[in-house]
Amino acid sequence: MSLFKKKSVLQSTEPMNVEEVMKKYDRESNTRVWQGVPKTVVTGILALFSAFCIYVTLFATWLDEVRLTTFMAFIVFIGYIVFPARKGKQKVNYMPWYDIILLVLGTGAFLYFTVNAKSIISLSRINNLEVAIGIVGILCLAELCRRSVGLPILCVAGALLVYALIWGSTNPDMWARVTNIVKTLFYSKEGILSTPVNVCSKYIVMFIIFGAFLERTGIADFFINIANALVGRFSGGPAKVAVVASALEGMVSGSSVANTVGSGAVTIPLMKKTGYKPEFAAAAEAAASTGGQIMPPIMGAAAFLMAETVGVPYSNIVLRAILPAILYFAGVFITVHLEAKKEGLRGLTKEERPKLLPLLKQSYLLLPLILLIYLVGTSKRSIAYAAAIAIVVAIVVSMFDKEHRITPKRFVEALAAGGQGMITVAVACGIAGIVAGVIGVTGLAYMLFNGIVALAGNQVIIALFLTMLCCIVLGMGVPTTANYCIMAATCAPILVQMGVPMIAAHFFVFYFGIVADLTPPVALAAYAGAAIAQANPIKTAFTSTKLAIAAFIVPYIFALSPEMLFIGEGVTVWSVILIAVSSIVGILAVGAALEGYFMRNMKWYERIVSIIGGLLLIIPGIVTDAIGFALVLIVFLVQYISAKKEKAMN
């Protein structure tokens, strides 16, 4: 999901190089080109869809099957209007005949279920015509997924469907197998219309629309400027600006690539100018922007899905996500600082930095976000209601800035941008529902559970490691929401069975699904940053993985020490503080070892001791913490004494 979408099919304000990067690495930006009257019509359709979603979410009391099929019919309809069959330069105001046919067939399939929902639900069987309609609906949704989301998740869904048809049933009649699968995936709430699409239509859509309105208040520029004013003067300032700005922007945004390109267009050139190598500059922005998906309150939309899956209030998920997110960004910030010190890089000059006081006068831009967080945490009304109130406040605060004032025209454009932003999320959720449905029907989840348990034995750490590998491999090229849905249905229950608390298990798979955006070979955020920095993509991906080492460490901490997520009867303020301090020191030690610099360049044996000490600090327990602190302290003292001697000699 991209709430701060920098490039829309309806609006073109970004430089060409940024536009091309978005089109190459972010499928949401590869859209048809509409101009003149067709553009006005498309804008109106998208705006009406957003208005429809707001009405249904806040006021309608429709049957679930009617509400969800209507929503998906709209998604298919506007999806084919927005997304062409191929990447590359698009003809203006052109939609080929076969796309019109797919639009009509796909929309019609879901609307057939809408009109006949009550009769279909009441019957235990579906007829052959309904089987054919269901197949058409699934195939049209799959093709839209290929266009807007990508092939990886389709490959997973396709492989599972083949398995379900050939080996997943004992019924000898192939048509009976097909009928059963279609009924489950299309005509029940165990497939396309399952939890992911339900949550998307009820909650996520409101936050996407909120993000579209918030973007138009100019808050993205405010985040970059405030970060420049706060940390730009320090050593390697632009890289630290990237970290702080991406953390702030990530509070309301959920697309690694869009974040990387949006803020990276400003920060990456500044980092290169300061002296950072192109690969490092791109990697720093990619690591920080990817971390935006774990920053509350939005968290790449997965927070809503997690709340629904785990069965706890959304505000509960947001609260538990705060400390891990802080640790992640602390890890990136520390590594960026060490690199700056190692290379002797300067910060921004006084002339290059914006003045803080005038920026503080713009802090009213934060009111919609602050109100949203307050309402989510305290209001007895729904989170959709909180988002609706926040949208109204965003419109109000925009009135104080003539440049960003939300006029009637911008109001419609914001609704249209919100409608367009829903497409990829809803499509990904629909396909993820197919994956989860097939896994449930065939019993694959049970087989996977037996396999991981057999490999891990009784060792939770091995089960965590195997789950991490599954998440990273599956997450390559798969959107965060879809990846989380799949892993929540497969690997999270395995961790729960092995003693990991349910919320910790779900956070674990969520984190490692996000890391795939940085991990070679399909590191889309890193590749997007590399394109802006004109750097080597593979080197950038490996560097971003090193910078985001905290993302590989923090999930193990809260899986083994759930106190970090405020879980457990014995949780106290002091226990949380102890875990936080030991974790930060551990991340610092591991980061310094990977960077090869602490107070001076580290010897190979110092790096080994530092890594061992850092990892021991991450493993829960007083003994491991004591040994870890001792080892890190030894390295610190050796570094301090050596650095002092070198300084005296110079």
C-alpha positions in Angstrom: 0.0 0.0 0.0 1.3 3.4 -0.8 -0.3 6.3 1.1 2.3 8.8 0.1 2.1 8.0 -3.6 4.4 10.3 -5.5 3.1 9.5 -8.9 -0.4 8.9 -10.0 -2.1 8.1 -13.2 -4.1 11.3 -12.7 -1.3 13.6 -11.7 2.3 14.2 -12.9 4.5 16.5 -10.7 7.7 14.5 -10.2 10.8 14.7 -12.3 11.1 12.2 -15.1 13.9 10.2 -13.6 11.8 9.6 -10.4 8.8 8.7 -12.5 10.8 6.1 -14.5 12.2 4.6 -11.3 8.7 4.2 -9.9 7.4 2.6 -13.1 10.3 0.1 -13.1 10.2 -1.0 -9.5 6.7 -0.2 -8.3 3.9 -1.8 -10.3 1.4 0.7 -8.9 3.0 3.4 -11.0 2.8 1.4 -14.2 -0.6 2.8 -15.2 -2.6 3.9 -18.3 -2.3 7.5 -19.4 -5.7 9.4 -19.5 -6.0 13.0 -20.7 -8.8 15.4 -21.3 -12.4 14.2 -21.0 -11.4 10.5 -20.4 -9.1 11.6 -17.5 -12.0 13.5 -16.0 -14.3 10.5 -16.3 -11.7 8.1 -14.8 -11.0 10.6 -12.0 -14.8 10.7 -11.3 -15.1 6.9 -11.2 -12.2 6.6 -8.8 -13.5 9.3 -6.6 -17.0 7.8 -6.6 -15.4 4.4 -5.6 -13.7 6.1 -2.6 -17.0 7.8 -1.6 -18.8 4.4 -1.9 -16.2 2.8 0.4 -16.6 5.5 3.0 -20.4 5.2 2.9 -20.4 1.4 3.1 -17.7 1.3 5.9 -19.4 3.9 8.1 -23.1 3.5 7.4 -24.2 0.4 5.4 -25.4 -2.8 7.2 -25.3 -5.1 4.2 -24.9 -8.8 4.2 -21.1 -9.6 4.2 -21.2 -11.5 0.9 -23.1 -8.6 -0.7 -20.7 -6.0 0.7 -17.5 -7.9 -0.2 -18.5 -9.0 -3.7 -19.6 -5.4 -4.5 -16.3 -4.1 -3.3 -14.3 -6.7 -5.4 -16.5 -6.0 -8.5 -15.5 -2.3 -8.1 -11.8 -3.3 -7.7 -11.8 -5.4 -10.9 -13.7 -2.7 -12.8 -11.3 0.2 -11.9 -8.3 -2.1 -11.9 -8.6 -2.9 -15.6 -9.2 0.8 -16.3 -6.0 1.8 -14.5 -3.6 -1.0 -15.2 -2.5 -2.0 -18.8 -1.5 -5.5 -19.8 2.2 -4.6 -20.3 4.8 -2.3 -18.9 6.4 0.5 -20.9 5.2 3.6 -22.7 1.4 3.7 -22.9 -0.8 5.2 -25.7 -2.8 8.1 -24.5 -6.6 7.4 -23.9 -6.3 3.8 -25.1 -7.8 0.7 -23.8 -7.7 -2.4 -26.0 -10.7 -4.5 -26.7 -9.5 -7.5 -24.8 -9.1 -5.4 -21.6 -12.7 -4.3 -22.0 -13.8 -7.9 -22.3 -11.8 -8.9 -19.2 -13.3 -5.9 -17.3 -16.8 -6.9 -18.2 -16.3 -10.6 -17.4 -14.5 -10.0 -14.1 -16.9 -7.4 -12.9 -19.9 -9.4 -14.0 -18.7 -12.5 -12.2 -18.5 -10.8 -8.8 -21.8 -8.9 -9.4 -23.5 -12.2 -10.2 -22.6 -13.4 -6.7 -23.8 -10.0 -5.3 -27.2 -10.3 -6.9 -27.6 -14.0 -6.1 -25.9 -14.0 -2.7 -28.8 -15.2 -0.6 -29.7 -18.1 -2.8 -26.1 -19.2 -3.3 -25.4 -19.1 0.5 -28.6 -21.1 1.3 -27.6 -23.9 -1.2 -25.0 -26.5 -0.4 -24.1 -27.0 -4.0 -23.5 -24.7 -7.0 -24.5 -25.5 -10.6 -22.2 -25.8 -13.6 -22.9 -22.2 -14.7 -21.9 -20.9 -11.3 -18.7 -23.0 -11.4 -17.9 -21.4 -14.8 -18.7 -17.9 -13.5 -16.5 -18.5 -10.5 -13.6 -19.7 -12.7 -13.9 -16.6 -14.8 -13.9 -14.4 -11.7 -10.8 -16.1 -10.3 -8.9 -15.9 -13.6 -9.8 -12.2 -14.1 -8.6 -11.4 -10.6 -5.4 -13.3 -11.2 -4.7 -11.4 -14.4 -5.3 -8.1 -12.6 -2.9 -9.3 -9.9 -0.2 -10.0 -12.6 -0.6 -6.4 -13.8 -0.8 -4.5 -10.5 1.1 -6.7 -8.0 3.4 -9.1 -9.9 4.0 -12.7 -10.7 5.6 -14.1 -7.4 2.3 -14.4 -5.5 0.6 -15.8 -8.6 3.2 -18.5 -8.9 2.6 -19.5 -5.2 -1.2 -19.5 -5.7 -1.0 -21.3 -9.0 1.3 -24.1 -7.6 -1.1 -24.6 -4.7 -4.1 -24.8 -7.0 -2.4 -27.4 -9.1 -1.6 -29.3 -5.9 -5.2 -29.1 -4.7 -6.6 -30.3 -8.0 -4.2 -33.3 -8.5 -3.2 -34.4 -5.0 -5.4 -32.4 -2.6 -8.5 -34.5 -2.9 -9.5 -38.2 -2.9 -12.5 -37.6 -5.2 -11.9 -39.4 -8.5 -14.1 -37.0 -10.4 -12.0 -34.0 -11.6 -15.0 -31.8 -12.2 -16.2 -32.5 -8.7 -12.8 -31.4 -7.4 -13.0 -28.2 -9.5 -16.5 -27.5 -8.3 -15.4 -27.9 -4.6 -12.4 -25.6 -5.1 -14.4 -22.9 -6.9 -17.1 -23.1 -4.2 -14.5 -22.6 -1.5 -12.5 -20.0 -3.1 -15.1 -17.9 -4.9 -18.5 -18.6 -3.2 -17.5 -18.8 0.4 -15.7 -16.6 3.0 -12.7 -19.0 3.1 -11.2 -17.8 -0.1 -11.2 -14.5 -1.9 -13.8 -13.1 0.5 -11.9 -14.2 3.6 -10.3 -12.1 6.3 -7.8 -10.1 4.2 -10.4 -8.7 1.8 -12.9 -8.2 4.7 -10.3 -6.2 6.6 -9.2 -4.3 3.5 -12.8 -3.2 2.7 -13.6 -2.3 6.3 -10.5 -0.6 7.6 -7.6 -0.3 5.2 -9.5 1.6 2.6 -10.2 4.4 5.1 -6.6 4.7 5.9 -5.6 4.8 2.2 -8.0 7.6 1.7 -6.7 9.4 4.8 -3.2 9.1 3.5 -4.2 10.6 0.1 -5.7 13.6 1.9 -2.7 13.9 4.3 -0.3 13.9 1.4 -1.9 16.9 -0.1 -1.4 18.9 3.1 2.4 18.9 2.4 3.3 16.7 5.4 5.9 14.7 3.4 8.0 17.8 2.7 7.5 18.8 6.3 8.9 15.5 7.6 12.0 15.8 5.3 12.6 19.5 6.4 12.2 18.8 10.1 14.6 15.9 9.9 17.1 18.1 8.1 16.8 20.8 10.8 17.1 18.3 13.7 19.9 16.0 12.6 21.3 17.5 9.3 24.2 19.2 11.1 25.7 16.0 12.6 28.4 13.9 10.9 26.9 12.3 7.8 23.8 14.4 8.3 21.9 13.6 5.1 21.9 9.9 5.8 20.6 10.5 9.3 18.0 12.8 7.7 16.9 9.8 5.5 16.5 7.6 8.6 14.5 10.2 10.6 12.4 11.3 7.7 11.6 7.8 6.6 10.6 6.9 10.2 8.2 9.8 10.3 6.8 9.2 6.8 6.5 5.5 7.6 4.0 6.3 10.3 1.4 6.9 7.6 2.8 5.1 4.6 3.2 1.4 3.7 5.2 1.0 0.5 8.9 0.5 0.7 9.5 1.4 -2.9 7.3 4.5 -2.8 9.0 5.7 0.4 12.5 5.0 -1.1 11.8 7.0 -4.2 9.7 9.7 -2.5 12.2 10.8 0.1 15.3 9.3 -1.7 14.9 11.8 -4.5 15.9 14.4 -2.0 18.2 12.6 0.5 20.2 10.3 -1.8 21.8 13.2 -3.9 22.5 15.0 -0.6 24.2 11.9 0.8 26.4 11.5 -2.3 27.3 15.2 -2.2 28.4 14.8 1.5 30.7 12.0 0.6 28.8 8.7 1.0 29.4 6.1 -1.7 26.4 5.7 -4.1 25.7 2.2 -2.9 25.7 3.2 0.8 23.5 6.3 0.1 20.9 4.2 -1.8 21.1 1.4 0.9 20.6 3.8 3.8 17.4 5.2 2.2 16.1 1.8 1.3 16.7 0.4 4.8 15.1 3.4 6.4 12.1 3.4 4.0 11.5 -0.3 4.3 11.4 0.2 8.1 8.5 2.6 7.5 6.3 -0.5 7.2 6.9 -1.5 10.8 6.4 2.0 12.2 3.0 2.5 13.9 0.2 3.4 13.4 -0.3 2.1 9.8 2.5 -0.5 9.4 1.8 -1.3 5.8 -1.8 -2.2 6.5 -0.7 -5.5 8.1 -1.6 -4.1 11.5 -5.3 -4.3 10.7 -4.9 -7.8 9.4 -2.9 -8.8 12.4 -5.5 -7.4 14.8 -8.3 -9.3 13.0 -6.3 -12.6 12.9 -5.0 -12.5 16.4 -8.3 -11.2 17.8 -7.1 -8.2 19.7 -7.9 -4.5 19.3 -6.0 -2.6 16.6 -4.7 -0.2 19.2 -3.1 -3.1 21.1 -1.1 -4.1 18.0 0.1 -0.5 17.5 1.2 -0.2 21.1 3.2 -3.4 21.0 4.9 -2.4 17.7 6.4 0.8 19.1 9.5 -0.6 20.9 10.6 -3.0 18.1 10.2 -0.2 15.5 12.4 2.2 17.7 15.0 -0.5 17.9 15.0 -1.1 14.2 15.5 2.6 13.4 18.1 2.9 16.2 20.1 0.1 14.5 20.0 1.8 11.1 20.9 5.2 12.7 23.8 3.7 14.5 25.2 2.0 11.4 24.8 5.2 9.4 26.7 7.1 12.2 29.5 4.6 12.3 29.9 4.8 8.5 30.0 8.6 8.6 32.7 8.5 11.4 34.7 5.8 9.5 34.7 7.9 6.3 35.1 11.3 8.2 32.0 12.7 6.6 30.6 16.1 7.5 27.1 17.3 8.1 25.1 19.9 6.3 26.2 23.5 6.7 24.0 26.1 8.4 23.1 27.5 4.9 22.1 24.0 3.7 19.7 23.4 6.6 16.2 24.8 7.0 15.6 26.8 10.1 13.8 24.9 12.9 11.6 27.7 14.3 9.7 28.5 11.0 9.2 24.7 10.6 7.7 24.4 14.1 5.0 26.9 13.0 3.9 24.2 10.5 3.6 21.5 13.2 -0.2 21.9 12.9 0.2 19.5 10.0 0.7 16.8 12.6 -2.8 17.3 14.1 -4.6 14.8 11.9 -2.0 12.1 12.7 -2.0 12.9 16.4 -5.8 12.9 16.5 -5.9 9.6 14.6 -3.5 8.0 17.1 -5.6 9.4 20.0 -8.9 8.2 18.7 -7.5 4.7 17.8 -6.2 4.3 21.4 -9.1 5.8 23.3 -12.3 6.0 21.3 -15.0 3.4 21.7 -16.0 4.0 18.0 -14.5 2.0 15.2 -11.0 2.7 13.7 -12.8 3.5 10.4 -14.6 6.3 12.3 -11.3 7.5 13.6 -9.9 7.6 10.1 -12.9 9.5 8.9 -12.5 12.2 11.6 -8.8 12.4 10.7 -9.7 13.0 7.1 -11.9 15.9 8.0 -9.1 17.4 10.2 -6.6 17.0 7.4 -8.9 19.1 5.2 -9.2 21.7 7.9 -5.4 22.1 8.5 -4.8 22.4 4.8 -6.7 25.6 4.8 -3.8 27.3 6.7 -1.5 26.9 3.8 -2.5 28.5 0.5 -0.1 26.3 -1.5 -1.5 23.0 -0.2 -5.1 24.1 0.5 -7.5 21.3 -0.4 -9.9 22.9 -2.8 -12.9 21.1 -4.3 -10.7 20.0 -7.2 -8.0 18.7 -4.9 -10.7 17.1 -2.8 -11.9 15.0 -5.8 -8.2 14.3 -6.7 -7.5 13.0 -3.2 -10.6 10.7 -3.3 -9.4 9.5 -6.8 -5.9 8.9 -5.5 -7.3 6.9 -2.6 -9.5 4.8 -4.9 -6.5 4.1 -7.1 -4.4 3.2 -4.1 -6.9 0.5 -3.0 -6.5 -1.6 -6.1 -3.2 -3.3 -5.5 -3.9 -3.9 -1.8 -7.4 -5.4 -2.4 -6.1 -7.6 -5.3 -3.1 -8.8 -3.2 -5.5 -9.6 -0.3 -7.8 -11.5 -2.7 -5.0 -13.7 -4.0 -3.7 -14.2 -0.5 -7.2 -15.4 0.5 -7.0 -17.9 -2.4 -3.6 -19.1 -1.0 -4.9 -19.4 2.5 -8.1 -21.1 1.3 -6.2 -23.8 -0.6 -3.8 -24.4 2.3 -6.9 -24.9 4.6 -8.7 -27.2 2.2 -5.7 -29.4 1.4 -4.3 -29.6 4.9 -1.0 -28.3 3.8 -0.6 -26.2 6.9 -0.6 -29.4 9.0 2.0 -31.0 6.7 4.2 -27.9 7.0 3.8 -28.0 10.7 5.0 -31.6 10.9 7.9 -30.8 8.6 9.2 -27.8 10.6 8.7 -29.6 13.9 10.6 -32.6 12.7 13.5 -30.5 11.5 13.5 -28.3 14.6 12.9 -31.0 17.2 12.2 -29.1 20.5 14.5 -26.2 19.6 12.4 -23.0 19.2 15.4 -21.2 17.8 15.6 -23.6 14.9 11.9 -23.3 14.2 12.3 -19.5 14.2 15.2 -19.8 11.8 13.3 -22.0 9.4 10.3 -19.7 9.6 12.5 -16.8 8.8 13.8 -18.5 5.6 10.2 -19.2 4.5 9.1 -15.6 5.1 12.1 -14.1 3.2 11.8 -16.5 0.2 8.0 -16.1 0.0 8.3 -12.3 0.5 10.5 -11.7 -2.5 8.3 -9.6 -4.8 5.1 -10.3 -2.7 3.4 -7.3 -1.1 3.6 -7.0 2.7 -0.1 -7.6 3.3 -0.2 -10.7 1.1 3.0 -12.1 2.6 1.7 -11.6 6.1 -1.7 -13.3 5.2 0.1 -16.4 3.9 2.6 -16.7 6.7 -0.1 -16.0 9.3 -2.0 -19.0 7.9 1.0 -21.3 7.7 4.1 -20.6 9.8 2.7 -18.4 12.7 0.5 -21.3 14.1 3.6 -23.5 14.1 5.5 -21.1 16.3 2.5 -20.8 18.6 2.4 -24.6 19.0 6.1 -24.5 19.9 5.5 -22.0 22.8 5.9 -18.6 21.1 3.1 -16.2 22.3 0.6 -15.7 19.5 1.2 -12.0 19.0 5.0 -12.5 19.0 4.6 -15.2 16.4 2.6 -13.0 14.1 5.0 -10.1 14.6 7.9 -12.4 13.7 6.5 -13.5 10.4 5.4 -9.9 9.6 8.9 -8.5 10.2 10.6 -11.1 8.0 8.1 -10.7 5.2 9.2 -7.0 5.1 12.9 -7.8 5.1 12.5 -9.4 1.6 12.3 -5.9 0.2 16.0 -5.5 1.1 17.3 -9.0 0.7 18.8 -10.1 -2.6 18.0 -11.3 -5.2 14.6 -9.5 -5.3 15.3 -6.4 -3.2 12.9 -3.9 -4.8 13.4 -1.1 -2.4 17.2 -1.4 -2.7 17.0 -1.5 -6.5 14.8 1.6 -6.6 17.4 3.4 -4.4 20.2 2.2 -6.6 18.5 3.6 -9.7 18.3 7.1 -8.1 21.9 6.9 -6.8 23.2 5.4 -10.1 24.7 2.6 -8.0 25.3 -1.1 -8.4 21.9 -2.7 -7.5 23.4 -6.0 -6.1 26.0 -4.1 -3.9 23.2 -1.8 -2.8 21.0 -4.7 -1.8 23.8 -6.4 0.3 24.6 -3.0 1.9 21.0 -2.4 2.8 20.8 -5.9 4.3 23.8 -5.0 6.5 22.3 -1.7 7.5 19.0 -3.3 8.4 20.7 -6.0 10.6 18.3 -4.9 13.4 15.4 -6.3 11.3 17.1 -9.7 11.5 17.8 -9.4 15.2 14.7 -7.7 16.8 12.2 -10.4 15.8 14.3 -13.1 17.6 14.4 -10.8 20.7 10.7 -10.4 21.0 10.0 -14.1 20.1 12.4 -15.3 22.8 11.7 -12.3 25.2 8.0 -11.4 24.7 8.4 -8.7 27.3 9.6 -6.4 24.5 6.0 -6.6 23.2 4.7 -6.1 26.7 3.5 -9.7 26.9 3.5 -11.8 30.0 2.4 -11.6 33.6 5.8 -10.7 34.9 6.2 -7.7 32.6 7.4 -4.6 34.5 8.8 -1.3 33.4 12.3 -2.4 34.6 12.2 -5.7 32.6 11.2 -3.8 29.5 14.0 -1.2 30.0 16.5 -4.0 30.6 15.6 -5.7 27.4 15.6 -2.5 25.5 19.0 -1.5 26.8 20.6 -4.9 26.2 19.1 -5.0 22.7 20.4 -1.6 21.7 23.9 -2.5 23.0 23.7 -5.8 21.2 22.6 -4.1 17.9 25.4 -1.6 18.3 28.0 -4.3 18.8 26.8 -6.4 15.8 26.5 -3.3 13.6 30.0 -2.1 14.5 31.4 -5.5 13.7 29.7 -5.6 10.4 30.8 -2.0 9.6 34.3 -2.7 10.9 34.4 0.5 12.9 33.7 1.5 16.4 36.0 4.3 17.5 38.6 3.3 15.0 38.9 0.6 12.4 38.4 -2.8 14.1 40.8 -5.7 13.9 39.3 -9.0 12.7 39.4 -10.5 16.2 37.7 -7.4 17.7 34.9 -7.8 15.2 34.4 -11.5 16.1 34.3 -10.7 19.9 31.9 -7.8 19.2 29.5 -10.1 17.2 29.6 -12.8 19.9 29.0 -10.2 22.6 26.2 -8.6 20.7 24.4 -11.9 20.0 24.7 -13.0 23.6 23.0 -9.7 24.7 20.1 -10.6 22.3 19.6 -14.1 23.8 17.4 -13.7 26.9 18.9 -14.5 30.3 21.0 -12.8 33.0 24.1 -15.0 32.4 24.1 -14.3 28.6 23.5 -10.6 29.2 26.4 -10.5 31.7 28.8 -12.3 29.4 27.7 -10.2 26.4 28.1 -6.9 28.3 31.6 -8.0 29.4 32.7 -8.8 25.9 31.3 -5.6 24.4 32.9 -3.6 27.2 36.3 -5.2 26.5 36.0 -4.2 22.8 35.0 -0.7 23.8 37.9 -0.3 26.2 40.4 -1.6 23.6 39.0 0.7 21.0 39.0 3.7 23.3 42.6 3.2 24.4 43.8 2.6 20.9 41.9 5.6 19.5 43.4 7.8 22.2 46.9 6.6 21.4 46.4 7.2 17.7 45.1 10.7 18.4 48.0 11.5 20.7 50.5 10.3 18.0 48.8 12.5 15.4 
